[in-house]
Amino acid sequence: MQVRTGSARGSPRAFIFTFLALFLAFHPAMCRPGYGAISKRGTAGSNQERGISPAAMPGQSDFAEAESPIPGLEVSLTQAKTSSPPPVVTVTVTNRNSFAVTLLTYDSPVDRAALRLGIVLVTPEGAAGPLELPRIQFRRVWPPGPEQLVTLAPGGQTTSEIEFDDGVFLDPARLAGAKVVVKGRWKAVWKMVKEDIGQASLDDPDGNPDAFQGEFQSDELELVV
């Protein structure tokens, strides 16, 4: 009787251990460190298991930013003339995107009134910050016409010149060695040629998903006078 009683008490344990051993043998994933009861699709853990880093799986806002053509627009400065004053700087916008883009030139790096719009920053040698240059407010034609739009093919460029003349109240003596940067915000950039831009997007680029807005900043140029 004692043997039979002991066997009755031991058999449930033996059954449980046998069941667990068989279950783990057929489910080796349960033995992996960090295994969870629920695996959510799209989580960082599941991405890592598939060999995809979290950085390679951006969220919705990151996708929208990646689709913007603005990061692919390069703004560079060169001094076009050093033989006689006033200094002249050439601003070049290069389309590094793999598709055509169209720029609205208003308040852009290639706006011919850039020096009077406050987007050209001039910092004299040794100064703590840029000069406070006089600004002028312009009444713009709106909606913009074709002459205010520039289409750039992939790798294409558009240029404009900034002449540091006396009409902007600049002291030529302070320009030697000064650092120049063009910095501002694109009012509208489209991922298409200008002929394909709809009238609604021209009327209100801020409220239209076809138009992109964003910051721009050129490299720094030291003036030679």
C-alpha positions in Angstrom: 0.0 0.0 0.0 2.8 2.4 0.8 4.5 1.8 -2.5 1.2 2.3 -4.4 0.5 5.5 -2.5 4.0 6.8 -3.2 3.5 6.0 -6.8 0.2 7.8 -6.9 1.8 10.9 -5.5 4.8 10.8 -7.8 3.1 10.2 -11.1 1.6 13.7 -11.5 5.0 15.2 -11.1 6.6 12.8 -13.5 3.8 13.6 -16.0 4.4 17.4 -15.6 8.1 17.1 -16.0 7.7 14.9 -19.0 5.2 17.3 -20.6 7.5 20.3 -20.1 10.5 18.4 -21.5 8.6 17.5 -24.6 7.2 21.0 -25.0 10.6 22.7 -24.7 12.1 20.1 -27.1 9.6 21.1 -29.8 9.6 24.8 -29.0 13.3 25.9 -28.7 12.3 29.5 -29.2 11.0 29.4 -25.6 14.6 29.0 -24.4 15.9 32.2 -26.1 16.8 35.1 -23.8 14.3 37.9 -24.0 11.5 35.8 -25.4 8.1 37.4 -24.7 4.7 35.9 -24.6 3.4 38.4 -27.2 5.5 39.6 -30.2 4.2 42.9 -31.6 4.6 43.5 -35.3 6.8 46.4 -36.1 8.5 46.6 -32.7 12.2 47.2 -32.3 12.6 43.6 -30.9 11.0 42.0 -33.9 13.0 44.2 -36.3 16.2 43.1 -34.7 15.3 39.5 -35.0 14.9 40.1 -38.7 18.2 41.8 -38.9 16.7 45.3 -39.3 17.9 48.1 -37.1 15.3 50.5 -35.5 17.0 53.4 -37.4 16.1 51.7 -40.6 12.4 51.6 -39.7 11.3 55.2 -39.5 7.9 56.3 -38.3 5.3 58.1 -40.3 6.8 61.6 -39.7 10.3 60.3 -40.6 8.9 59.0 -43.9 7.4 62.4 -44.6 10.7 64.1 -43.9 12.6 61.6 -46.1 10.2 62.3 -49.0 11.0 66.1 -48.9 13.3 67.3 -51.7 14.7 70.1 -49.5 17.6 68.0 -48.0 18.7 67.4 -51.5 19.1 71.1 -52.3 22.7 72.3 -51.8 23.4 76.0 -51.4 27.0 77.1 -52.0 28.9 80.5 -52.2 31.8 81.6 -54.3 33.3 85.0 -54.7 32.9 86.0 -58.3 35.0 89.1 -58.4 38.0 90.3 -56.2 39.8 92.7 -58.5 37.8 95.8 -57.5 35.1 96.8 -55.0 32.3 96.1 -54.3 32.7 92.4 -53.6 30.4 90.1 -55.6 29.3 86.7 -54.3 27.7 84.0 -56.5 25.0 81.9 -54.8 24.5 78.5 -56.4 21.7 76.1 -55.7 22.3 72.5 -56.9 19.6 69.8 -57.1 21.2 66.7 -55.6 17.9 64.8 -55.8 17.3 62.0 -58.3 14.3 63.8 -59.7 13.4 67.3 -61.0 12.3 70.0 -58.5 10.9 73.5 -58.9 11.8 76.4 -56.6 9.9 79.4 -55.7 12.5 82.2 -55.9 10.8 84.5 -53.4 13.0 84.8 -50.3 15.2 82.0 -51.6 19.0 81.9 -51.8 18.7 83.0 -55.5 16.3 85.9 -54.8 18.0 88.9 -56.4 17.0 91.0 -53.4 18.6 88.6 -50.9 20.9 91.2 -49.3 17.9 93.4 -48.5 15.7 90.5 -47.2 17.9 89.6 -44.2 18.9 86.2 -45.4 22.5 87.2 -46.1 24.5 87.2 -42.8 27.7 89.1 -42.8 30.0 88.7 -39.7 33.0 91.0 -39.7 36.4 89.5 -38.7 36.6 89.3 -35.0 32.9 90.2 -34.4 30.7 88.2 -32.1 27.7 88.1 -34.5 26.5 89.3 -37.9 25.9 92.9 -38.9 22.4 94.4 -38.5 21.7 95.2 -42.1 18.8 97.4 -43.2 15.8 95.3 -44.5 13.2 96.2 -47.1 9.7 94.7 -47.3 8.6 93.9 -50.8 5.1 93.6 -52.2 5.2 90.3 -54.1 3.1 89.3 -57.1 0.8 86.6 -55.9 0.1 83.9 -56.9 3.6 83.7 -58.4 4.0 83.4 -62.1 6.3 81.2 -64.2 9.1 83.8 -64.0 9.2 83.3 -60.2 9.6 79.6 -60.6 12.8 77.7 -61.5 12.9 74.0 -62.4 16.1 72.1 -61.8 16.7 68.7 -63.4 18.7 66.1 -61.3 22.2 67.7 -60.9 20.9 71.0 -62.3 21.9 74.4 -60.9 20.7 77.9 -60.7 22.7 80.9 -59.7 22.3 84.5 -58.5 24.8 87.3 -57.6 25.0 89.3 -54.4 26.7 92.6 -54.9 27.9 94.2 -51.6 27.4 97.7 -52.7 27.1 101.0 -50.7 23.4 101.0 -51.2 23.0 98.6 -48.3 25.0 100.8 -45.9 28.0 98.5 -45.7 31.4 99.9 -44.7 33.9 98.4 -47.2 36.6 98.5 -44.5 34.5 95.9 -42.4 34.1 93.5 -45.3 37.7 92.4 -45.6 37.8 88.9 -44.0 34.1 89.0 -43.2 32.3 85.7 -43.1 29.2 85.4 -45.3 26.4 82.8 -44.9 23.0 82.7 -46.7 20.4 81.3 -44.3 16.6 81.3 -44.5 13.5 79.2 -45.3 12.2 77.9 -48.6 8.7 79.2 -49.1 7.9 76.4 -51.6 9.7 73.5 -53.4 7.8 71.1 -55.6 8.9 67.6 -56.7 7.9 68.3 -60.3 8.5 70.6 -63.3 6.8 74.0 -63.0 4.4 73.1 -65.9 2.9 70.4 -63.7 2.2 72.6 -60.7 -1.5 73.0 -60.1 -3.1 76.4 -59.5 -4.2 75.5 -56.1 -0.7 74.7 -55.0 0.5 78.1 -56.4 -2.3 79.9 -54.6 -1.6 78.4 -51.2 1.7 76.4 -51.1 1.6 76.2 -47.3 -1.7 74.4 -47.3 -1.0 72.1 -50.2 0.7 68.7 -49.8 2.5 69.1 -53.2 4.6 72.0 -51.9 7.4 71.6 -49.3 8.8 74.2 -46.9 12.0 74.0 -44.9 15.3 75.6 -43.9 18.3 76.3 -46.0 21.8 77.4 -45.1 24.9 77.8 -47.3 28.5 77.0 -46.6 30.5 79.9 -45.1 32.6 82.2 -47.4 35.3 84.5 -46.3 35.2 87.7 -48.3 38.4 89.0 -50.1 38.4 92.8 -50.6 
